[in-house]
Amino acid sequence: MTGADVHQNLMLLLTWAEQAPLAWIALTLGAFVVATWIAGKTGNHPLANTVMISVALVSATLWLTGARYDDYFRGAQFIHFLLGPATVALAIPLVENIALVKRALLPIVVALIVGALTAIVTAVGFAWALGGSPLLLASLAPKSVTAPIAMSVGEVIGGLPALAMVATVSTGILGAMIGRPLFDAMKIRDPAARGFAMGLAAHGIGTARAFQASEVAGAFASVGMALNGMLTALLLPALAALFR
């Protein structure tokens, strides 16, 4: 097959995808299936993050076909819609482990306040020190909460929703990749502590990683993600003047 044939086939694929929006949903799900298979072959190694691999596969497909991101998003927006219900569904393991959560209530509250403030201050502080604009500071501030909250809060305090989304997804991927090795190096073995830290710092992607470790870690990750989302949504608008 010549280069011209490959180009022609790619153009035909792009034309078909534009006329059949469900093709973009198929691409997204297919990329995730492939990413999960690759991660499984590595024994779910921290560096083989399924979200990162999926993003790379979808991005490569869009680049090779010359498709616009707007067209892709319109076709696959149903998956974006499911972010909300998926986040709510994380309450199920929380309810099942509510007794453990109640016993650790005080450490949870302290860790939540310290962790939420640290996530905001470090992101904004480093960006400010490097000469970041107010728009950038506001977009980075909610990076450790789940994507729907980060986009909404970022816009409220003067940031760019799209940039907030990029920062949030990048934070989640990085947290999921380095979390387990970092906990092991620090000799943190308690699944509740590991899970809560993952959920608080790396939101949904970190929570998914915590569930791979154990149900207890996943339950506490759900708590961390939910509570950090609520606290950040209340805290950042009150501090909005700092980003202007």
N, C-alpha and C positions, 0 to 999 in steps of 0.2 A: 504494500500500500504506500503510495507516494505522499509527500507532504501536502499536496493539493487535495488529495482524497481525504486525508485526516481533517484538514480545514473545512472541507465541504460537509463532512459528517458532523463536525462540531456545530456548524451553522444550522444544520437541520435539527440537531438536538436543541439548540437554543430556540429556534422557531417553534418547535413542538412544545417546549416548556412554557413559552410565553402564552401559547394558546390553551395550555392545560395547567392551571395553577397548582393542581394536586401533585404535579410532578415535583414541585419544590418541597412539598411535605414528604414525598417519597425519598427525595435526595437527603433531607435532614434525618429521617429515620434510618435510611440506609447507611449514612455516615456514622450514626451512633452505633448501629449494629456492628459495623466494621471496627469502630474504635473499641467497643466492648470486647470483640474477639481478639484484637491486638493486645489489649490490657490483660485479658485472661491468659494469653500465651506467655506473658512476662510474669505471671503469678501476681497480677495486680500491683506491679512495682509502682512506687509513688511517682516516678517520672513518666509512667505511661498513663497519664490522666485522660480519661475518656472525653471530657469536654474539650480539652486542648486538641486532641487528635481529631475530634469531630469538626471543630472550627477550621482546622487546617485542611481537612478533606473538602468541606463545603467551599472554603475560600479558593482552593485550587480549582475546583469545578467552575466557579463563577469566573475566575480569571481566564481559564482555558476557553470557555465558551463566549467570553465577552459580555456575559449577562450583567445587568445592573442590579445593585443590591436592593433598590426599591422594588423591582419586579419580584425578586426572590422573597422579600419580606411580605409583600402582599399575598403571595401564594402560600407562604408558610406561617402566616400570622395566627392560625388556629393553635399552633404549638405554643406561640408566645402567650396566647390567652390562657392556656393550661397552666402557666406558671402560678397563677393565683390559686386555683384549686389544689395544685400539688403542694403548695406551701401550707395551706390549711390542713391537708391530709397528714402532715407531719405531727399533728396533735394526737394522732392515734397512739403511737408508741409512748408519747408523753403521758397520756391517761393511764396506760398500762403500767407505767413505772412511777406513778405519782407519789407513792410512799417514799421511794428513794429521794425524790426531789424535795419533798417536805423536810426530810431529815437533814438535807444539805442547804436549807433555805438561807441561812446567814452567809455562808461562804459564797453562795450564788449571787446574793445582792452585792456583796463587796466586790467580787470579781467582775460583775456586770458594770458597776460604776467605773472601776479602774480601767477595765478593758475598753469600754466605749469611749472614754475620754482619751485614752492612749491612742486608739485607732484614729480619732479625729485630729488630735494634736500632732502626732507624728507625720501624718499625710500633709496637713496644711503647713506645718512647720518646715518640713524639707522643701516643699514647693515654694514657700515664701522666701526661704534662704537662697534658693536658686533663681529668684527673680520672677516667680510665677505671677501671672495676672490675676486680678480678682475673680475673673471668670473661671480660671483654672483652679483656684483655691476652692471656690464654691462647688465645683464639679467633683473634686477629689474628696471633699470632707465626708460624704456618706458612703465611701467606698467599701466599708465592711458590713453593710446591711444588704438584704436581698434586693435583687435588681428592681422590681416594681417600686419599692420604697425609695431606693437610691435615686431613681430617675425623678420621682415626684418631689422629694425633698430637695434634690439638687436644683431643680427648676425654681422652687419656692424661694431659695436663698440666693438666686441669681446665677446659677450655673447652667450648663448645657446638658440636657438629658442624655444625648447620645454619648457625650464624653463621660458622664457619670456611669453610664452602662459599661463602657470600655474599662474604666477603672475598677468597677465592681467585679466584672467577670475576670479580669486579670488578677485581682486580689484573691478571688475564690480559687482560681487555678493554682496560683503560687502557694496559697495556704494548704491546699489539698496535697500538693507535691512535697512540701518540706515539713508538714506537720508531724507525721510519724517519725521520720529520722530525728527531728528536733526533740520530740518528747523522749525518744530513746536515749539521745545524747545527754539529756538533762535528768535521766532516770525517773521520769514521771510515768508510773505504771497504772495509776488509778483510771479505769475507763471513764468514770464520771468526769474527772478533771480534764482528761484528754478530749472527751466529746464536747464538753461545754466550751472549752477554748476554741475548738475547731468551728463550732457553730457561731460563736461570737465574732471571731476574726475572719472567717471565710464563708459565712452565710450558707446558702443552699449547697454549693459545691463541696464545701468542707463537711457539711452534714451528711451528704451522700457518702463521702469517704469514711466518716465515722461509723455509719451503718454497716460498712464492709468489715469493720473491726468487731463490733458487737452491738446487740440491741440496746444495752445500757448506754454505751457511748453515743449511739444514735439518738436515744431519747434525750440525753443531756445536751447534745448538739442542737436538737430542735428547740429546747428551752433557751439556749444561748442565742440562737438566731432570732427567735421570736421576741425575746426581751430586749435584745440590742436594737432590733428594728423599731420597737415602740419607743425606747428611750431616745434613740437618735432622732426619730421623727419629732419628738417633743423638744429636744435640746437644741438642735441646729437652727430651727427658725428663730429661737430666742437669741441665738448668737449671730444672726444673719448680718448685723452691722459690721462684724469683724471681717467680712468678705467683700466689703465695698470700699 
